[in-house]
Amino acid sequence: MRGTGTTLQQKSEALATIIGCHPGTVYRAIKPREDMTKPADCGAPLAAAIHHASNGAFPGWEIRPDIWQPGQVPPRPHWLPPSLGMAG
């Protein structure tokens, strides 16, 4: 997803549609932070949903480094159907 020429706002809108939440909420979670070692302003379920809905393009461990280690895959939320996700 990153580097595809799509803006971060467009990506957050697409992810919000998949996840079923407000695009601004997703945008706040995936926007670059000044200190990437601090967690984004979102809960673990949203971070996990973003990870899975983006097919790992926005890793849960980048969004919530206080919960997951680099490379660690967060559990898939039970309410996110396995068939949903964004194409590479």
C-alpha positions in Angstrom: 0.0 0.0 0.0 2.7 2.5 0.8 4.3 4.0 -2.2 1.4 3.1 -4.6 0.7 6.8 -5.4 -2.4 6.8 -3.3 -2.5 9.4 -0.5 -2.6 8.5 3.1 -6.1 10.0 3.3 -7.3 7.8 0.5 -5.8 4.7 2.2 -7.4 5.6 5.5 -10.8 6.0 3.8 -10.5 2.6 2.0 -9.4 0.9 5.3 -12.3 2.6 7.2 -14.7 1.2 4.7 -13.3 -2.3 5.1 -13.2 -2.1 8.9 -16.4 -0.1 9.4 -15.2 2.9 11.3 -14.7 6.6 10.6 -11.9 7.5 8.2 -10.5 10.1 10.6 -10.0 7.4 13.2 -8.0 5.2 10.8 -6.0 8.3 9.6 -4.9 9.2 13.2 -3.8 5.6 13.7 -1.7 5.3 10.5 -0.3 8.8 10.1 3.4 9.2 10.7 4.2 10.2 14.3 7.1 12.3 15.5 8.2 9.4 17.8 7.4 6.1 16.2 8.4 4.3 19.4 5.2 5.7 21.0 1.8 4.1 20.3 -0.7 5.7 17.9 -3.9 7.1 19.4 -6.0 3.9 18.9 -6.8 0.7 20.8 -5.3 -2.7 20.1 -8.5 -4.0 18.3 -8.3 -1.1 15.7 -4.6 -1.6 15.2 -5.1 -5.3 14.6 -8.0 -4.6 12.2 -5.9 -2.1 10.3 -3.0 -4.6 10.1 -5.3 -7.4 8.7 -7.4 -5.1 6.5 -4.3 -3.7 4.9 -2.7 -7.1 4.5 0.1 -6.0 6.7 0.9 -2.8 4.8 0.3 -1.0 8.1 1.7 -3.4 10.6 0.2 -3.6 14.0 3.6 -3.4 15.6 4.2 0.0 13.9 0.8 1.3 15.1 1.1 -0.1 18.7 4.8 -0.8 19.4 3.8 -1.0 23.1 1.9 -4.2 22.4 3.5 -6.0 19.5 7.2 -6.6 18.6 8.4 -6.0 15.0 7.3 -8.8 12.8 4.7 -10.0 15.2 1.2 -10.5 13.7 -1.6 -9.3 15.9 -4.6 -11.6 16.3 -7.3 -11.1 13.6 -10.4 -9.5 15.1 -13.3 -12.0 15.1 -15.6 -9.4 13.5 -13.3 -8.8 10.5 -14.3 -11.3 7.8 -11.3 -13.2 6.4 -12.2 -12.4 2.8 -11.9 -8.6 3.5 -8.6 -6.8 2.9 -7.0 -4.4 0.5 -5.1 -5.6 -2.6 -1.4 -5.2 -2.4 
